[in-house]
Amino acid sequence: MAGYCGFPPAQRRSSPSLEDVLRELDLDAADSIVDQLCDEEESNLAPVRLACRALSDLVDGSSSSLSLNPAAATLKSRPSLSRWPRVSEVKAHVPNSPAPGELSSLLVLPFVDQPEEARRRITSFNVFVDEDYNGGVVAAPVIMELTSLLPHLVELKLDELGQSSLACGAVDLRLMYGALSKLPSLNTLGLPTCAALPGIEALAGALTRLEVGSCEGWDESLLTNGAVAAVQQLHRLSSLYLCGVSVSAEVDSSDDDDEPGPSAQAGGLLGLLDALPPALNCLVWWGEAYDMPVCISHDRYNIKSSFTFHAHRFGLQRLARLAEDVLLPSRNLEPLPLEIKIDNLDASYAGLIGRASLRDLVKRCGSASAKTVAVDRSCEAEDIQAACRLVEAARDLRFDMFPRGPSYLSLPMRAAEDAQAQAQALEPRAISSLPPLPALLLRALDQLASQPSEREGSGPCSVLLLLRGPTAAALSQLDEQELEAWAMWMERRAEAAALAAGAGQAEGGGSGVLLSGVQAMPPAAALLVECGEAEGAAAAVAAALEGEGLEVVAVPFQAIGVAWYKRSPDAEHGDPHETKIRANLQQALPSPEGPEGAAHADAAAALLPGLVSTLGLHGYLAWTALAWALQRVVSEVWEAGTPGVELSQRLEWVFGVRDMVDELPGFVEAV
């Protein structure tokens, strides 16, 4: 450009302009430029057309698809479709909330009084409306008018209209399909609701692709037995897509028979699966199964020709119910392999019937997998065992286990084939064993006791005291009232110790300022004492415990506090106390990762004493420490036992850990 500016004025005037270059391009070159401008799916060429007349002509002459807003122009101000000589696809985007009754007019407005040659080029018409539109009902005469205006339609997509937008009375459907059947080239149809399916058999010799419903803001529509029977007659249909369609069946109210016979066509997903059109090669059903979105697909082009069930989140109870209602009774599913993919499986109580259905379903599966499995407190070992194949391939297994603090215990899962290969490589004598549960709890307490003391200058972080020894064993067997009396007595002694040290004031016991409460652990013959929020509370309580025949170990909170901060929060199951302390730590510290990680750990340890009051205490610290320690020891055993112990045995053992935690006495507050 700089060189061009240096040319003499006469030579600059004789050089070609952009318009000159564009006008000299052949058709292939012009198409390539437009293709590059349209490299994004939702690209908008309107600004390009405004650059100059030559660019406008280039875009208009090479465009094959036209997107328009029918409400933006009147009959007089509309441009002629002849402006776009190669356009064969029109997409109409109806604005939000047009006036009632306006939608019908807007659908035909782009084509009224247009040149016949331009209308005959249109082979695809796709309508989009905003989710909350209020444009009235489109009656059959509107569709009849469209078919007369666009006689060469190959594709008519009305699936984005919304369920209540298309008139679905018997007369309307008969008129609509009568008009559509006269289109000689129509092979693709989109409908907004299953209610529009009765009568579609009029297109049996034409349709190869049918789409029903919209995935944007769906409202479940019901697939009646009459609709299933109509779809089954589409003998040329190769692709069927249904979105927002209910699993449940509904008998068509228009049936004359009060009591359908045993051979009567069923509705719902089960009826559809058992009455697929003969030429169907691809089925995609996307909707809600018992209030959870799922996708069921079938592709005969796939060499395996299997049915696939996929859900982002689904529960064992729902899966058992879906198996009972659809997947097991289906005649078409029985001879084909079934593939189940669940990203997040919520394992809950399934019951005896549900477990039987799950076992039968898993046996039928060619493959079954879940990425993460969250086991809630209602779930029993037998429920997981019934769907063990789903668990085997998971990356993460989470048990809802702890009453306070981080509620989930997370266990990493290895690929089943890796575990099997390692198991085969082990000698029999090397096979790991699972430790007894009391011994596991002892190992967890050893983890707490073995944490390194605070580094110099990091500040006091020991807000928990671990009590062991014969006296602690006796105290751990006390009932709640007796242990509460002991805790209040011990806090009074702590107050006396604080006064003797020249700090604090007498509260008379029961304030929780120095001693928040006690967690008894009878299987380990130990107690975990949670100190209060007052400064120096741990030292005062430790002084009060001297001479009681107790082994007192201060539990540094540094590692546990940093683990809090590093752990990814669970938005759905997060504890509000943990969320609060993490927010405070994150506000003060940029990140515990990277080369400054050690410095951040020290900073987090120094901050913790000042943040104790934000936790509310009441057993939160005690249970967070215990959960942290159990997480470490259970994970060690879990991973060490992977090669040598069957998954079912390890799962049963973890359920035993959960039962042991459930059976621990409740946290006793000294208040």
N, C-alpha and C positions, 0 to 999 in steps of 0.2 A: 504493500500500500504506500509505503514511504517512497519507493521507486516510482510508482505511478504518479504520485504528487509532483515529482520532479520533471515529468514530461512537459513539453511545450503545450500551451492551451489548445492549440489546434489538434494536436495528437490526442490530448485527453478527451476532447469532444468526439473524436472518431473511435475511441475505445468502446467495446460493448458494455452495456449496463447489465445489471442483474436480470432485468426484465427481458433483455435481448437473449441472454443465455438460457433462461427458463423456456422461452418460446421456441428455442431451437432444439430442445431435448426431445428424443423419441419417447415412445410410450413406455418402454421398459425402464429407461432412465428415470422418467417421471414417477413411475410406480415405485422404484427403489427409494427415491427421496421421500415419498409419502410413507413407505414402510418404515424407514428409519425414524421419521417423526412420530410414528404410531408404535414405537417399540414397547411402550407400556400399555397394559390392558385397559386402563382408564384414561388414556391420553385424550387431550382436548385440542383439536386443531383449529378451534375458532380464533384464538389469538394469532395464529400463523396466517390465517386468511386475511387478517387486518393489516398485515405488513405492507402489501402492495397488490395491485390488481393482478399482476402476473402470478404471484404466489397463490392468490385466491383461485385463479383459473386452474393452476396446477393441482391444488388440493381437490377442487371440485371435480376435475376431470379424471382423477385417479382413485377417488374414494369409492369403496364398494358398500360402505355402511354409513347410515345417516342417523344421528341421535338428535331428537328434537323435543321441544316442550310445546305440546299442542295448544296450551293456554296462552302462549306468549304472543300469538298473532291472531288477527281476525281473518275472515274469509278474503277481504280485500287486500290485506297487507301480507298475505303469505307469499313466499317465493314459489316459483314453479318448480316441480320436481325435475323438469327438463334441465335445470341448472346442474344437476348431478347425473350425467348420462350413463354412468356405470353402476349406480347404486342399486343393489338388489335386496338390501336388508335395512329395515327401518325400526328404530327403537324409540318408543314414545315414553317419555318420563313425565308422568302426571304430577303436578305440584301438590303440596300438602293442603288438605282440606279444601278442595274446590266446592263450589256451591252445590247443594243437594240436587241431584238430577243432571249434573253437568258432565259426569264421566262418560255417559253414553255418547254425548255429542263430541267429546274430545277424542274418542276412539276413531271416529270416521272423519273428523275435520281435516286431517292432513291430506286426505285423498279425494275429497269432494271437489268437483270442477277442475281436476288435474288432467293433463293430457293422457289419453288412453295408452299411448306408447310407453309413457313413464310408469303408469300403474301396472301395466303388463310385465314390466321388468321386476317388480317387487315379488320376491319369493319367500321372504321372511319378515314377519311382523311380531315384535316383542314389546309387551306393555309392562311398565314398572310404575307402581304407585307408592307413595310414602306409607309407612306403617299405620299412621293414625288418620288416613284420609276419610273423607265423608262425601263421596261423590255419587251416592245413590246406587241403584241396582241396574246392571246391564241386562236388558231383556233380549230375547231371541231375535227380534227384528233388527237389532243393532248388528248381531253376528251375520244375519242374512244380508244386510247392506254391505258389510265388509267383504263377504265372499263375492258379491257382484262387482265391487270396486277393485278387488285384487284377485282376479280369476286364476292366476298362476301361483298362488301360495303353495309353498312346500312345507313351511313351518309357521304355525300360529301358536304363540306362547302367551297364555293368559294366566299362568300359574302365580304371578305376582299380584294379581288383582285383590286378593283377600277373600276369605271364605264367604262373606255375606254380600259380595259384589256381583255375583252372577246368578241370574234367576234360574232356579233349579226345579221348578214345578214340572210336572209330567208333560204339559203342553209345550212349555218353553224348551225343554230338552229335545222333544220330538222335532220341533221346528228347527232348532239349532243344528242337530245332527243331520237333518234332512238337507239343510243348506250346505253343511260341510262335506257331505257325501258327494256333492256335485263338483267339488274341486278335483280335477283330474290328477293333480300332482301332489296333493297333501299327503305327507307321511309322518309328520311330527306334530304333536299337539300337547299343549300345556294347559292344565285346568287348575283352578284355585282350591278345589275341595272335592272330596270323594262323593259328595252329594250330586255332583254333575256327571257321575259315571253311568248311571242307568240309561240305556239307549245308545251307548257308545258302540255297541255291536254293529250299528249301521256303517261304521268305518272299518269293518273287519277285513275287507280286501285291500285297504289302503295303509293303515297305520303300521309303522315299524318302530316308532319310539313314542312313549307316553310318559309325561311328567305330571304329577299331581301334588299340589301343595307347595308352600314356600318355606324355606329354612329360616327366613327372617321373621321373628316374632310370631311363630306358629301358634295356632289354637287348634288343639287336636280335633280332627274330623273322624267320623266313624265309617268304617268300611262295612257296608251292609251285605247280606247274602246276595241281594239283587245286584249290587255293584260288582261283587266277585264273579257272579255268573256272566255279567256283561263283558268284563275284562277277559274272561277265559275264552270267549268267542273270537277274540282278535287273533286269528290264526297266523297272521304275518308279523305280529309284534315280536321284536327281538330285544328291546330295551324298555324296562319299566322302572321308573323312579318315583317313590312316594315319600313325602316329607311332612312331618306333623300329623301322621295318621296314627290313631290309637291301636294298641294291641288288642283291645277288647272287641268283641263281636256285637253286632246288633241286628236283630231280625228286621227285614224290610217291612215297614208298616203297610206297604201297598200289596203284600201277599194276600191272596184270597184264602189260603188255607189257615184255619185257626191253629191246627196242630201239624207242623211240618213232619213229614214221614222220615224214616231213617235215611233215605237217599237224598233228602233235601240238601241243597248247597249251603255250606256254613259260611259265616262272615268273619270279619276280623283278620288278623295276621295268619292264624291257623287255616282259615278257609282259603286265603290267598295262596299259601304255600302248597296246599293240597289241590289247587285248581289252577296251576300256572298255565299260561297259553303255550301251545305245543312248540312254537318256534322261539320261545324266549331264551336268550343267551345271557342276559345281564339283568339282575334284579338288585335294586338298592332301596332298602326301606329304612328311613331315618325318622325316628319319632320318640315318644316317651313310653317307657315300659314301667308302669307303677311309679310315675312321677320322676323318673330318671331318664335322661336322653340316651338312646342307644342306636346302633346301626347294625342292620342285618343285610348281608349282601351275598349274591350268588353269581358266579361268572363261569359259564360253560366253556368260554374260550381258554380259561385256565386249565392246564393239563391235569390238575388235581380235581377240577370240577367240584369244589367243596363249597359249603355254606360257611360264611364267616359272621360271627357275632362280635361286635366291638363296642366298648363303652369306656368313656373316660373315668367315670366313677360308678360303681355298682356294688350292691350288697349281696351277701350270701342268701339272705331271705328272699330278695327279689329274684335272684338267679334261680333259686329252687322253685319259686312260683312260676317263672317264665318257662322253666323246664316242664313243670306239671301242665301248664296251660297250652303251650305251643310246641316247644322243641322236641319233647318226647312223643306226643301223640301224632305229630305230622308224618304222613305216609311218604311224602317226597323227601323229607330229611333222612329217613331211616337208612336207605341204602348208600347215602353219600357221607363222606367224612365231614365232621363239624369242627370248625376252628373257633376257639374262644380267646379273645384278647381283651383284657380289662386293665386299664392303666392303674387305677386305684381301687382295690377290692376292700370293701368294708365288711369284715367278718363279724357277724353277730349270731345270736341264737337262731338256729334253723328248725329245731324240733325233729322228732322221729321221722315224720313224713317227708319233711324237707331234706333230711340227710339221705334218705333212700333215693329221692329224686336227684340229688346232687351226685350220688355214686353212679346212678344209671347214666346221667348226662356225661360225666367224665369218662365212663367206659366207651361211650359213643364217639368221643372226641378224637380226631386225628392229632390235634395239638391243643393245649390249654395253658394259658400263661397270664400272670398278673405282674405288673411292674413293682407295685408296692402293696402290701397287705397290712391293714390296720385292724387289729383285734380288739373289739370293745369288751366291756366288762360282762356283757351278757353271753358272750361266746363261750362255748365249751370245747374241750379238746375233740370231742366226737364230731363237732361241726367242721373243724379244720380238717380232720382226718378224712371226712367225706369228700372234700375238694382238695386233697393233698397235691394233686398234679398242678393245680393253679398256683400253689405256694412254692413249689419246687423251683420254678423259673424266676421267682421274684428277686428283685435287687435289694429290697429292704422289707423287713418284717417288724411291725410296731405293735407292742402290747400296751393297752391302757391298764396301768398297774398301780400307780401311786396316788394316794388320796390328796396330797398337797404337793406343791412344787411342780416340776416338769412331770406331767402325768404319764408320758409314754416312755417305754423302754424299747430302744431301737436295736435291731440285730441285723448285721449284714448277711446277705444270702449269696452263696456261690452258685455258679451254674451247675445244674444237676450232673451234666456229663463230666465236669471237672471233679466234682466230689466223688463220682463213681470211679473215675480213673485213679484218683488218689487212694480210694478204699482198696482197690484191687492191688495196688502197689505195696500196701502195708502187710507186714507179717502179722499173724494172729495175735502174737504176744504184744504187738505195738498198738493195738486198738485202744483208743481212749475210752475212759469210763466217765460217767457223769457223777459228780460228787453229791453226797447227801445234802439236803437243803439246809439243815442247821450248820453244816460245815461251810456251805456257801455264804451264809450270813456272817459267820466268823471271818471269812476271807474278806468280805466287804468292810467289816469294821477294822480289820488289819490295814486295809487300804487307807481308811480315814486316819488311823493312828500313825501311819508311816509317811504322811505328807510332810515335806520339808518345812521347817519353821520359817517365819517371815524373814526376808532379807533385811539387813540393817538399813534403817531409815524408811522402811516401807510402811511402818505404822502397825499397830496391833490389829490383827484380823481374826483372832480366835474368839468367835462368838459361840462356839459349841464346845462342850466338854463330854468326852467319852468316859463312862464309869464302868470299871470291870472289877473282878474279884468276887470272893464269897459273899460279901455284903451286897454288892450289886446284883448277884444272882438271886439273893433273897428278896431284894427290893423289886426286881423285875416280875416277881410272882404276886405282888400285891394287887388288890383290886383297885378300881379307879378312885374310890373315895379315900382309901388308905394312902395311895400314892399322891393324891392331891394334898392330903394333910402333911405328908412328908415334904412335898415341894414347898408348901407355904412356910413350914417350919424352917426349911433350909434357906428360904429367902430372908426370913427374919434374922437368921444367923449371918447371912451375907450383908444385911444392913448394919448389923453390929460390927462386922469386920470392916465395912467401909467407914463407919464412924470412928472406929479405932485408928484407922489410917488417916483420919482427918478429911474424909471426903464423904459427901452424901448427907442424907438426913433420914431420921426414922420414919418409916411409912406404916409400921405395924404389920407388915407382911401382906401378901395378896395383891400387891400393886402391879407386879409383873415388870417393874422397872429394872430390877437386877436379875431376876430369874423368870423367864417367860413361861417355861413349862418343861415337861419331861416326856420322852418317848421310851417306853419300856420295850425290850426285845427279849422275851423269855427264851426263845430257841438258842440265843447266843449268850444268855445269862449276863446281859449288859443293859445299860441305860444310856441314852443320849440326852444331855441337858442343854436346852437352848437358853442362852443368857439374854438378858433384857437389853434395851436400847441405851441405857445410861452409860456414860463414859466410865470405863474401869469395871463394868459389870462382871466380866469373865474373871478378872483377878479377885473380886470380892467373893464370888461364888466358889472359886477354887479354894480360897482361904477358909470359907465356911465348911468345906468338905474335908479339911484336914482332920485327922484323928478319928475318922469314921470307918476306917478299915477299907477304904476304897482306892482302887488304882485309877487315878485321874490323869487323862491325857487330853491336852488342848488340841483341838482340831483346827489347823490353819485353814483359812477360807480362800487363800490366794488362788489355788488351782481350780477350785470349784467356781469362784467368781469369774475367772477368765473363761472357763468352759461355758458359762452362761452366755457371755458376750459373743463367743465364737459360734455358738450353736444357732442354726437357722431357725427363726421363729416360725411357728405353725399358726397361720392366720386363723384357722378354724378351731384349733384345740389349744391355743396359747393361753397360759395362765396370766391373769391380769397383773399379779405381783411381779412375775418374771418380766412381763412386758415393760413394767414401770422401771425396774432396775436396769434392764438393757437400754432403755431410752436414755436414762441418766448417764450410763457408761458411754454410750455412743456419742452423747453430746459433749462429753469431756475428752474422749479419745477418738482420733481419726480411724484407726484400724489396728487390731492386734497382729495382723499378718505382716509379712515382709521382713526386711532387715532390722526394723525397729521393734520387732515383736517382743523381745525380752524387755525393752524399756516400757512398752505398753502394758506388759504383764505386771511390772512393778507399779506402774501408775494405777492400774486397776485395783491392785491389792491395797494401795494407799487410799483409794477412794472408798472402798467398801465400808469401813466403819461409819463414814458419814452418810452412807446410803441405807444403813440398816433400818432406820426409822421409816423409810419409804416402803418397806416390805410388809409391815403390819405384823410380822412375827407370827405368833399363834401356830407354831409348828412348821411354818413354811421353810425356815432355814434348816431345821432338823431333817425334814423329809427331802429337801433338795440335796443335802449332803448324802443322805442314805441312798437316794435315787442315783446320784452320781457314782457312788461306790459300787452299787449293785450293777449299774450299767457296765462298769469296767470288768467286774469279775464274771458276770454272766456272758458278756461278749467273748472274754478269753476262753471260757469253757465251751461256748457255742462253736467258736472257730476251731478250737483244738479238737473238738469232738466230731467235726464235719466228716473227716475221712473214715472214721471207725464206727460211727453210730448212725443208725437209720434216722432219716429225717423225722419219721413219725415218733420215734423214741425221744428225740431232742425236743420236738414240739410238746410232747406230753410232760417232759421235764420242766419246760418253761411255764406251762400251765401250773405245775406244782409250785414253782417260784411265786407265781401270781397268787396262788391260794395261800402260801405262807405269808406273803405280805398282807393279804386280806385278813388273815387271822391274828395279825399283830394287834395288841391293844391300841385304842385310840390315843391320840396325843392329849396329855393331861396338862391343862393350863394352871399356872400358879396364880390365879386371879379369883 
